[in-house]
């Protein structure tokens, strides 16, 4: 008897990348889930376009951070032996774009990261993207939260933040 897993049958997984400290963890988890099942893994990075620009304007292709984020995903995939298809999108709202793209790709699971942040006053801040995705995604959703203290330079700190800064983003 084959044990039932919550991801069977997994044919396609989408990982949402935001250029933050959870991206490496999200990609690694996606690789770990997809590889044994020979599932397709797609890394999405969405550049949010404000209302002062038209959505048809090509803002994302020259974005150094966006290319660094997708390069990181490809490097992790190569290291783990899991091919990753990368996609760069532009949208007005990241959450809606993730949900729509996952539906269009017929994803079985979406994996997104949640940086550990606190609002002024000390309350944990979840932002607006994660709640939107959890409420609206048709597929399963896995949220990978950054460990407490990872940004304090602890052993759990990801290297992406440094690599994005080296690529030319402001500190």
Secondary structure, DSSP 8 states (H G I E B T S, - for coil): -----TT-S--EEEEEE-SSTTHHHHHHHHHHHHHHHT-EEEEEEEEE--TTS-TTS--STT-HHHHHHHHHHHHHHHHHT--EEEEEEEES-HHHHHHHHHHHTT-SEEEEEE--EE-TTS-EE-TTHHHHHHHH-SSEEEEEE--TTGGGT-TT--SHHHHHHHTT---
